[in-house]
Amino acid sequence: MTPHTQPPRDDEECRLFGVYEASSSKEHAAASRLLDWHRSLYHHPTYMKLLDDLRAIRIECNEAMLAIVEHHEKVQDQLIKH
């Protein structure tokens, strides 16, 4: 059985991982801010804004990961064809 090897990351994959890591970092920071709120303030406008921001960041993060997967699949297809 041959070991599973992956080609080294190209510039585009490195860039995409950078975008994902930045989004992921923003997601963790936003989630931490939300966890610091007291239960009585859950409907406070600032809390609701933070919640909306977190939702948007999670979408951004998911889209970045999908871009990585798509790029990886494209590279794998090119390797198989050659």
Biopython code that builds the backbone (N, CA, C, O; Angstrom):
import numpy as np
from Bio.PDB.StructureBuilder import StructureBuilder

atoms = [
    (1, "MET", "N", (0.849, -1.181, 0.000)),
    (1, "MET", "CA", (0.000, 0.000, 0.000)),
    (1, "MET", "C", (0.892, 1.241, 0.000)),
    (1, "MET", "O", (1.811, 1.352, 0.811)),
    (2, "THR", "N", (0.619, 2.156, -0.898)),
    (2, "THR", "CA", (1.423, 3.373, -0.974)),
    (2, "THR", "C", (0.863, 4.420, -0.027)),
    (2, "THR", "O", (-0.353, 4.549, 0.115)),
    (3, "PRO", "N", (1.750, 5.169, 0.623)),
    (3, "PRO", "CA", (1.270, 6.212, 1.541)),
    (3, "PRO", "C", (0.606, 7.343, 0.775)),
    (3, "PRO", "O", (0.985, 7.662, -0.352)),
    (4, "HIS", "N", (-0.384, 7.936, 1.404)),
    (4, "HIS", "CA", (-1.104, 9.067, 0.800)),
    (4, "HIS", "C", (-0.218, 10.301, 0.920)),
    (4, "HIS", "O", (0.107, 10.744, 2.021)),
    (5, "THR", "N", (0.162, 10.841, -0.213)),
    (5, "THR", "CA", (0.986, 12.049, -0.198)),
    (5, "THR", "C", (0.236, 13.168, -0.893)),
    (5, "THR", "O", (-0.512, 12.947, -1.846)),
    (6, "GLN", "N", (0.451, 14.358, -0.398)),
    (6, "GLN", "CA", (-0.176, 15.533, -0.996)),
    (6, "GLN", "C", (0.917, 16.407, -1.580)),
    (6, "GLN", "O", (2.000, 16.526, -1.005)),
    (7, "PRO", "N", (0.638, 17.007, -2.703)),
    (7, "PRO", "CA", (1.638, 17.928, -3.260)),
    (7, "PRO", "C", (1.776, 19.144, -2.347)),
    (7, "PRO", "O", (0.849, 19.470, -1.606)),
    (8, "PRO", "N", (2.913, 19.809, -2.394)),
    (8, "PRO", "CA", (3.068, 21.011, -1.572)),
    (8, "PRO", "C", (2.051, 22.071, -1.976)),
    (8, "PRO", "O", (1.600, 22.114, -3.121)),
    (9, "ARG", "N", (1.704, 22.907, -1.035)),
    (9, "ARG", "CA", (0.737, 23.976, -1.320)),
    (9, "ARG", "C", (1.313, 24.957, -2.326)),
    (9, "ARG", "O", (2.473, 25.360, -2.235)),
    (10, "ASP", "N", (0.485, 25.330, -3.280)),
    (10, "ASP", "CA", (0.905, 26.357, -4.223)),
    (10, "ASP", "C", (0.535, 27.730, -3.651)),
    (10, "ASP", "O", (-0.064, 27.828, -2.580)),
    (11, "ASP", "N", (0.899, 28.776, -4.376)),
    (11, "ASP", "CA", (0.658, 30.141, -3.886)),
    (11, "ASP", "C", (-0.822, 30.410, -3.643)),
    (11, "ASP", "O", (-1.189, 31.047, -2.655)),
    (12, "GLU", "N", (-1.673, 29.922, -4.547)),
    (12, "GLU", "CA", (-3.110, 30.167, -4.405)),
    (12, "GLU", "C", (-3.663, 29.467, -3.174)),
    (12, "GLU", "O", (-4.468, 30.046, -2.445)),
    (13, "GLU", "N", (-3.248, 28.245, -2.935)),
    (13, "GLU", "CA", (-3.729, 27.531, -1.756)),
    (13, "GLU", "C", (-3.237, 28.206, -0.475)),
    (13, "GLU", "O", (-3.975, 28.287, 0.507)),
    (14, "CYS", "N", (-2.003, 28.686, -0.482)),
    (14, "CYS", "CA", (-1.491, 29.424, 0.680)),
    (14, "CYS", "C", (-2.301, 30.689, 0.919)),
    (14, "CYS", "O", (-2.618, 31.027, 2.060)),
    (15, "ARG", "N", (-2.637, 31.392, -0.167)),
    (15, "ARG", "CA", (-3.444, 32.606, -0.043)),
    (15, "ARG", "C", (-4.825, 32.277, 0.518)),
    (15, "ARG", "O", (-5.328, 32.974, 1.399)),
    (16, "LEU", "N", (-5.436, 31.207, -0.002)),
    (16, "LEU", "CA", (-6.764, 30.815, 0.461)),
    (16, "LEU", "C", (-6.747, 30.410, 1.924)),
    (16, "LEU", "O", (-7.672, 30.738, 2.666)),
    (17, "PHE", "N", (-5.706, 29.702, 2.350)),
    (17, "PHE", "CA", (-5.597, 29.346, 3.765)),
    (17, "PHE", "C", (-5.416, 30.589, 4.629)),
    (17, "PHE", "O", (-5.924, 30.641, 5.749)),
    (18, "GLY", "N", (-4.700, 31.588, 4.124)),
    (18, "GLY", "CA", (-4.554, 32.852, 4.856)),
    (18, "GLY", "C", (-5.893, 33.540, 5.049)),
    (18, "GLY", "O", (-6.186, 34.053, 6.128)),
    (19, "VAL", "N", (-6.708, 33.548, 3.994)),
    (19, "VAL", "CA", (-8.048, 34.140, 4.076)),
    (19, "VAL", "C", (-8.884, 33.372, 5.093)),
    (19, "VAL", "O", (-9.574, 33.971, 5.918)),
    (20, "TYR", "N", (-8.819, 32.042, 5.030)),
    (20, "TYR", "CA", (-9.588, 31.218, 5.971)),
    (20, "TYR", "C", (-9.131, 31.461, 7.410)),
    (20, "TYR", "O", (-9.962, 31.633, 8.302)),
    (21, "GLU", "N", (-7.827, 31.477, 7.639)),
    (21, "GLU", "CA", (-7.319, 31.671, 8.997)),
    (21, "GLU", "C", (-7.716, 33.031, 9.556)),
    (21, "GLU", "O", (-8.018, 33.147, 10.744)),
    (22, "ALA", "N", (-7.719, 34.062, 8.713)),
    (22, "ALA", "CA", (-8.153, 35.392, 9.163)),
    (22, "ALA", "C", (-9.632, 35.370, 9.530)),
    (22, "ALA", "O", (-10.028, 35.936, 10.548)),
    (23, "SER", "N", (-10.451, 34.718, 8.700)),
    (23, "SER", "CA", (-11.883, 34.612, 8.995)),
    (23, "SER", "C", (-12.121, 33.813, 10.262)),
    (23, "SER", "O", (-12.954, 34.178, 11.091)),
    (24, "SER", "N", (-11.392, 32.734, 10.405)),
    (24, "SER", "CA", (-11.543, 31.892, 11.589)),
    (24, "SER", "C", (-11.163, 32.653, 12.857)),
    (24, "SER", "O", (-11.820, 32.519, 13.890)),
    (25, "SER", "N", (-10.114, 33.440, 12.774)),
    (25, "SER", "CA", (-9.698, 34.243, 13.922)),
    (25, "SER", "C", (-10.777, 35.259, 14.295)),
    (25, "SER", "O", (-11.073, 35.451, 15.474)),
    (26, "LYS", "N", (-11.369, 35.915, 13.273)),
    (26, "LYS", "CA", (-12.458, 36.871, 13.531)),
    (26, "LYS", "C", (-13.658, 36.156, 14.145)),
    (26, "LYS", "O", (-14.329, 36.698, 15.023)),
    (27, "GLU", "N", (-13.924, 34.934, 13.678)),
    (27, "GLU", "CA", (-15.049, 34.164, 14.204)),
    (27, "GLU", "C", (-14.850, 33.854, 15.687)),
    (27, "GLU", "O", (-15.775, 34.003, 16.485)),
    (28, "HIS", "N", (-13.659, 33.430, 16.046)),
    (28, "HIS", "CA", (-13.380, 33.118, 17.452)),
    (28, "HIS", "C", (-13.481, 34.362, 18.335)),
    (28, "HIS", "O", (-14.000, 34.300, 19.449)),
    (29, "ALA", "N", (-12.988, 35.479, 17.834)),
    (29, "ALA", "CA", (-13.060, 36.722, 18.599)),
    (29, "ALA", "C", (-14.516, 37.156, 18.802)),
    (29, "ALA", "O", (-14.898, 37.568, 19.897)),
    (30, "ALA", "N", (-15.320, 37.062, 17.744)),
    (30, "ALA", "CA", (-16.733, 37.448, 17.850)),
    (30, "ALA", "C", (-17.480, 36.519, 18.796)),
    (30, "ALA", "O", (-18.300, 36.974, 19.593)),
    (31, "ALA", "N", (-17.207, 35.230, 18.716)),
    (31, "ALA", "CA", (-17.864, 34.276, 19.615)),
    (31, "ALA", "C", (-17.474, 34.549, 21.069)),
    (31, "ALA", "O", (-18.314, 34.449, 21.964)),
    (32, "SER", "N", (-16.228, 34.886, 21.306)),
    (32, "SER", "CA", (-15.788, 35.194, 22.671)),
    (32, "SER", "C", (-16.491, 36.423, 23.222)),
    (32, "SER", "O", (-16.873, 36.457, 24.392)),
    (33, "ARG", "N", (-16.662, 37.438, 22.369)),
    (33, "ARG", "CA", (-17.381, 38.646, 22.822)),
    (33, "ARG", "C", (-18.819, 38.308, 23.201)),
    (33, "ARG", "O", (-19.346, 38.837, 24.180)),
    (34, "LEU", "N", (-19.445, 37.438, 22.436)),
    (34, "LEU", "CA", (-20.831, 37.056, 22.732)),
    (34, "LEU", "C", (-20.927, 36.261, 24.024)),
    (34, "LEU", "O", (-21.905, 36.393, 24.760)),
    (35, "LEU", "N", (-19.933, 35.446, 24.308)),
    (35, "LEU", "CA", (-19.962, 34.636, 25.522)),
    (35, "LEU", "C", (-19.818, 35.472, 26.790)),
    (35, "LEU", "O", (-20.183, 35.016, 27.873)),
    (36, "ASP", "N", (-19.297, 36.679, 26.670)),
    (36, "ASP", "CA", (-19.093, 37.544, 27.829)),
    (36, "ASP", "C", (-20.357, 38.276, 28.278)),
    (36, "ASP", "O", (-20.356, 38.913, 29.331)),
    (37, "TRP", "N", (-21.433, 38.196, 27.497)),
    (37, "TRP", "CA", (-22.656, 38.911, 27.828)),
    (37, "TRP", "C", (-23.415, 38.206, 28.946)),
    (37, "TRP", "O", (-23.368, 36.983, 29.076)),
    (38, "HIS", "N", (-24.121, 39.011, 29.756)),
    (38, "HIS", "CA", (-24.984, 38.465, 30.801)),
    (38, "HIS", "C", (-26.321, 38.067, 30.183)),
    (38, "HIS", "O", (-26.755, 38.668, 29.200)),
    (39, "ARG", "N", (-26.962, 37.072, 30.746)),
    (39, "ARG", "CA", (-28.234, 36.576, 30.201)),
    (39, "ARG", "C", (-29.283, 37.676, 30.088)),
    (39, "ARG", "O", (-30.080, 37.666, 29.149)),
    (40, "SER", "N", (-29.300, 38.597, 30.998)),
    (40, "SER", "CA", (-30.317, 39.643, 30.976)),
    (40, "SER", "C", (-30.142, 40.615, 29.805)),
    (40, "SER", "O", (-31.050, 41.392, 29.507)),
    (41, "LEU", "N", (-28.993, 40.578, 29.147)),
    (41, "LEU", "CA", (-28.719, 41.517, 28.060)),
    (41, "LEU", "C", (-28.816, 40.872, 26.675)),
    (41, "LEU", "O", (-28.409, 41.487, 25.689)),
    (42, "TYR", "N", (-29.342, 39.651, 26.577)),
    (42, "TYR", "CA", (-29.381, 38.936, 25.305)),
    (42, "TYR", "C", (-30.164, 39.668, 24.214)),
    (42, "TYR", "O", (-29.898, 39.444, 23.033)),
    (43, "HIS", "N", (-31.096, 40.513, 24.556)),
    (43, "HIS", "CA", (-31.865, 41.233, 23.546)),
    (43, "HIS", "C", (-31.407, 42.686, 23.404)),
    (43, "HIS", "O", (-32.052, 43.487, 22.727)),
    (44, "HIS", "N", (-30.320, 43.005, 24.032)),
    (44, "HIS", "CA", (-29.742, 44.340, 23.935)),
    (44, "HIS", "C", (-29.290, 44.558, 22.482)),
    (44, "HIS", "O", (-28.750, 43.636, 21.870)),
    (45, "PRO", "N", (-29.498, 45.757, 21.920)),
    (45, "PRO", "CA", (-29.147, 46.012, 20.513)),
    (45, "PRO", "C", (-27.675, 45.709, 20.178)),
    (45, "PRO", "O", (-27.374, 45.220, 19.089)),
    (46, "THR", "N", (-26.778, 45.995, 21.103)),
    (46, "THR", "CA", (-25.363, 45.716, 20.843)),
    (46, "THR", "C", (-25.116, 44.214, 20.743)),
    (46, "THR", "O", (-24.343, 43.760, 19.900)),
    (47, "TYR", "N", (-25.777, 43.449, 21.606)),
    (47, "TYR", "CA", (-25.662, 41.990, 21.554)),
    (47, "TYR", "C", (-26.188, 41.468, 20.223)),
    (47, "TYR", "O", (-25.566, 40.611, 19.596)),
    (48, "MET", "N", (-27.321, 41.981, 19.800)),
    (48, "MET", "CA", (-27.919, 41.537, 18.541)),
    (48, "MET", "C", (-26.998, 41.881, 17.358)),
    (48, "MET", "O", (-26.894, 41.104, 16.409)),
    (49, "LYS", "N", (-26.336, 43.032, 17.414)),
    (49, "LYS", "CA", (-25.379, 43.422, 16.370)),
    (49, "LYS", "C", (-24.210, 42.445, 16.352)),
    (49, "LYS", "O", (-23.788, 42.012, 15.280)),
    (50, "LEU", "N", (-23.682, 42.092, 17.519)),
    (50, "LEU", "CA", (-22.580, 41.132, 17.595)),
    (50, "LEU", "C", (-23.003, 39.772, 17.034)),
    (50, "LEU", "O", (-22.227, 39.099, 16.356)),
    (51, "LEU", "N", (-24.227, 39.387, 17.323)),
    (51, "LEU", "CA", (-24.740, 38.113, 16.822)),
    (51, "LEU", "C", (-24.834, 38.134, 15.300)),
    (51, "LEU", "O", (-24.466, 37.164, 14.638)),
    (52, "ASP", "N", (-25.327, 39.236, 14.748)),
    (52, "ASP", "CA", (-25.388, 39.372, 13.291)),
    (52, "ASP", "C", (-23.988, 39.358, 12.676)),
    (52, "ASP", "O", (-23.766, 38.747, 11.631)),
    (53, "ASP", "N", (-23.050, 40.036, 13.337)),
    (53, "ASP", "CA", (-21.666, 40.047, 12.853)),
    (53, "ASP", "C", (-21.085, 38.633, 12.844)),
    (53, "ASP", "O", (-20.407, 38.239, 11.895)),
    (54, "LEU", "N", (-21.356, 37.877, 13.901)),
    (54, "LEU", "CA", (-20.855, 36.509, 13.982)),
    (54, "LEU", "C", (-21.429, 35.660, 12.855)),
    (54, "LEU", "O", (-20.707, 34.872, 12.244)),
    (55, "ARG", "N", (-22.699, 35.811, 12.581)),
    (55, "ARG", "CA", (-23.314, 35.058, 11.472)),
    (55, "ARG", "C", (-22.620, 35.382, 10.147)),
    (55, "ARG", "O", (-22.317, 34.480, 9.366)),
    (56, "ALA", "N", (-22.374, 36.648, 9.900)),
    (56, "ALA", "CA", (-21.716, 37.065, 8.654)),
    (56, "ALA", "C", (-20.287, 36.514, 8.583)),
    (56, "ALA", "O", (-19.845, 36.069, 7.524)),
    (57, "ILE", "N", (-19.578, 36.544, 9.695)),
    (57, "ILE", "CA", (-18.209, 36.029, 9.734)),
    (57, "ILE", "C", (-18.202, 34.523, 9.500)),
    (57, "ILE", "O", (-17.323, 34.009, 8.808)),
    (58, "ARG", "N", (-19.165, 33.818, 10.065)),
    (58, "ARG", "CA", (-19.229, 32.365, 9.847)),
    (58, "ARG", "C", (-19.475, 32.038, 8.384)),
    (58, "ARG", "O", (-18.908, 31.080, 7.859)),
    (59, "ILE", "N", (-20.307, 32.816, 7.725)),
    (59, "ILE", "CA", (-20.543, 32.615, 6.289)),
    (59, "ILE", "C", (-19.237, 32.848, 5.525)),
    (59, "ILE", "O", (-18.873, 32.069, 4.644)),
    (60, "GLU", "N", (-18.542, 33.925, 5.874)),
    (60, "GLU", "CA", (-17.259, 34.248, 5.237)),
    (60, "GLU", "C", (-16.256, 33.104, 5.447)),
    (60, "GLU", "O", (-15.539, 32.716, 4.524)),
    (61, "CYS", "N", (-16.220, 32.583, 6.649)),
    (61, "CYS", "CA", (-15.304, 31.494, 6.999)),
    (61, "CYS", "C", (-15.650, 30.225, 6.203)),
    (61, "CYS", "O", (-14.763, 29.558, 5.670)),
    (62, "ASN", "N", (-16.919, 29.910, 6.130)),
    (62, "ASN", "CA", (-17.349, 28.728, 5.373)),
    (62, "ASN", "C", (-17.032, 28.879, 3.885)),
    (62, "ASN", "O", (-16.600, 27.925, 3.238)),
    (63, "GLU", "N", (-17.246, 30.072, 3.351)),
    (63, "GLU", "CA", (-16.939, 30.303, 1.943)),
    (63, "GLU", "C", (-15.442, 30.171, 1.678)),
    (63, "GLU", "O", (-15.036, 29.659, 0.635)),
    (64, "ALA", "N", (-14.621, 30.632, 2.621)),
    (64, "ALA", "CA", (-13.172, 30.498, 2.468)),
    (64, "ALA", "C", (-12.768, 29.025, 2.463)),
    (64, "ALA", "O", (-11.915, 28.620, 1.674)),
    (65, "MET", "N", (-13.372, 28.225, 3.336)),
    (65, "MET", "CA", (-13.049, 26.798, 3.373)),
    (65, "MET", "C", (-13.514, 26.112, 2.093)),
    (65, "MET", "O", (-12.812, 25.245, 1.573)),
    (66, "LEU", "N", (-14.673, 26.481, 1.580)),
    (66, "LEU", "CA", (-15.145, 25.914, 0.315)),
    (66, "LEU", "C", (-14.199, 26.265, -0.832)),
    (66, "LEU", "O", (-13.968, 25.440, -1.716)),
    (67, "ALA", "N", (-13.657, 27.465, -0.826)),
    (67, "ALA", "CA", (-12.708, 27.866, -1.861)),
    (67, "ALA", "C", (-11.446, 27.005, -1.783)),
    (67, "ALA", "O", (-10.880, 26.641, -2.813)),
    (68, "ILE", "N", (-11.008, 26.681, -0.575)),
    (68, "ILE", "CA", (-9.844, 25.818, -0.395)),
    (68, "ILE", "C", (-10.139, 24.426, -0.954)),
    (68, "ILE", "O", (-9.319, 23.852, -1.671)),
    (69, "VAL", "N", (-11.296, 23.896, -0.625)),
    (69, "VAL", "CA", (-11.677, 22.561, -1.093)),
    (69, "VAL", "C", (-11.748, 22.538, -2.623)),
    (69, "VAL", "O", (-11.239, 21.614, -3.257)),
    (70, "GLU", "N", (-12.374, 23.547, -3.207)),
    (70, "GLU", "CA", (-12.486, 23.608, -4.661)),
    (70, "GLU", "C", (-11.107, 23.690, -5.310)),
    (70, "GLU", "O", (-10.849, 23.017, -6.308)),
    (71, "HIS", "N", (-10.228, 24.506, -4.753)),
    (71, "HIS", "CA", (-8.882, 24.629, -5.299)),
    (71, "HIS", "C", (-8.136, 23.306, -5.175)),
    (71, "HIS", "O", (-7.457, 22.876, -6.108)),
    (72, "HIS", "N", (-8.264, 22.675, -4.035)),
    (72, "HIS", "CA", (-7.594, 21.393, -3.807)),
    (72, "HIS", "C", (-8.087, 20.350, -4.813)),
    (72, "HIS", "O", (-7.289, 19.600, -5.376)),
    (73, "GLU", "N", (-9.384, 20.305, -5.033)),
    (73, "GLU", "CA", (-9.936, 19.354, -6.002)),
    (73, "GLU", "C", (-9.434, 19.650, -7.409)),
    (73, "GLU", "O", (-9.143, 18.727, -8.171)),
    (74, "LYS", "N", (-9.331, 20.922, -7.758)),
    (74, "LYS", "CA", (-8.828, 21.310, -9.072)),
    (74, "LYS", "C", (-7.385, 20.842, -9.249)),
    (74, "LYS", "O", (-7.024, 20.308, -10.298)),
    (75, "VAL", "N", (-6.568, 21.045, -8.226)),
    (75, "VAL", "CA", (-5.167, 20.619, -8.293)),
    (75, "VAL", "C", (-5.092, 19.095, -8.407)),
    (75, "VAL", "O", (-4.298, 18.568, -9.186)),
    (76, "GLN", "N", (-5.923, 18.387, -7.627)),
    (76, "GLN", "CA", (-5.913, 16.931, -7.685)),
    (76, "GLN", "C", (-6.324, 16.440, -9.074)),
    (76, "GLN", "O", (-5.726, 15.499, -9.596)),
    (77, "ASP", "N", (-7.336, 17.063, -9.676)),
    (77, "ASP", "CA", (-7.763, 16.702, -11.036)),
    (77, "ASP", "C", (-6.643, 16.901, -12.038)),
    (77, "ASP", "O", (-6.441, 16.069, -12.922)),
    (78, "GLN", "N", (-5.908, 18.007, -11.904)),
    (78, "GLN", "CA", (-4.809, 18.272, -12.814)),
    (78, "GLN", "C", (-3.704, 17.229, -12.658)),
    (78, "GLN", "O", (-3.086, 16.821, -13.641)),
    (79, "LEU", "N", (-3.457, 16.801, -11.419)),
    (79, "LEU", "CA", (-2.426, 15.781, -11.190)),
    (79, "LEU", "C", (-2.821, 14.444, -11.785)),
    (79, "LEU", "O", (-1.983, 13.718, -12.319)),
    (80, "ILE", "N", (-4.097, 14.124, -11.689)),
    (80, "ILE", "CA", (-4.583, 12.848, -12.215)),
    (80, "ILE", "C", (-4.502, 12.835, -13.741)),
    (80, "ILE", "O", (-4.158, 11.817, -14.342)),
    (81, "LYS", "N", (-4.822, 13.976, -14.364)),
    (81, "LYS", "CA", (-4.803, 14.072, -15.826)),
    (81, "LYS", "C", (-3.392, 13.993, -16.394)),
    (81, "LYS", "O", (-3.208, 13.613, -17.551)),
    (82, "HIS", "N", (-2.396, 14.349, -15.585)),
    (82, "HIS", "CA", (-1.007, 14.340, -16.087)),
    (82, "HIS", "C", (-0.372, 13.079, -15.705)),
    (82, "HIS", "O", (0.796, 12.856, -16.022)),
]
sb = StructureBuilder()
sb.init_structure("model")
sb.init_model(0)
sb.init_chain("A")
sb.init_seg("    ")
for serial, (resi, resn, name, xyz) in enumerate(atoms, 1):
    if name == "N":
        sb.init_residue(resn, " ", resi, " ")
    sb.init_atom(name, np.array(xyz, "f"), 0.0, 1.0, " ", f" {name:<3s}", serial, name[0])
structure = sb.get_structure()
